[in-house]
Amino acid sequence: MAFSCATGKHRRPGRLQRTTARAAGVAALTTTGVLATVASPALAAEPTVEQTGLIPVLTVNDSVAQQVDDQAAAQKQAAAEKAAAEAARQRAVEKAKQEREARARAAREAERKRLNMFVTPIAHSYVSTGYRTGGSLWSSGTHTGIDFHAASGTAVHAVGIGTVVEAGWGGAYGNQVVIRMSDGVYTQYGHLSSVAVSVGQTVVPGQQIGLSGATGNATGPHLHFEARTTAEYGSDIDPIAYLRKHGVDV
């Protein structure tokens, strides 16, 4: 019987195939409990890990891991910077809010003080006739108020905050304005040449309410000023003491 030799048509199994086959054989022998000592040299002859080409793969994986770590660190740093910037923005917003509130409080306090202050009815003037001065010029025999020196047409101001209760002709007082002040006292402004307010109107300190003149029972232009406990004639109190009580230098 003739035997033919193997030709080059059949290639030898590759290294991976051989290794797989050997591993399968070893596994079979181990399972059956028959593991010949000759197997050790065969296994020992297998390629080492370094020869399999796995190390380059591990090296690439280490590089990728480092890149991931670097990216994570960069993202963490960016998040920390963003959080710091947001915290700084919030502090700036809160500071601006506090400053606005402080300015608003200061403005309210300034306005409160302004509304509670008192001023003279004629700026840069002086008292030309005092309170309770006697003489035939007054029907009661004495002066029930004080006169401020003023040329005709000089601006007359409310001495404090209050509500106008009379505005117009007042007999012997000529054109007059009577204001109920915030403290309950009434102030009167007489002999005006014109009136600039109306009944029911609220006025504030220093607000112009008319112009001085010589209407009514007057010998010349000036402002007659009274302080009263009611709106009516005969309830007068010392107007200088009243103004000084509220800080006005007269």
SULWOJO-V874262 format. One record per helix or strand of 2 or more residues. SS is the DSSP state (H for helix, E for strand). FROM is the first residue (numbers start at 1). TO is the last residue. Records with the same first field share a line. If there is no record, write none. Layout:
SS = FROM-TO + FROM-TO
This chain:
H = 15-32 + 38-44 + 49-51 + 54-116 + 171-173 + 239-245
E = 127-129 + 146-149 + 155-157 + 162-169 + 175-181 + 186-195 + 202-203 + 208-213 + 222-228 + 236-237
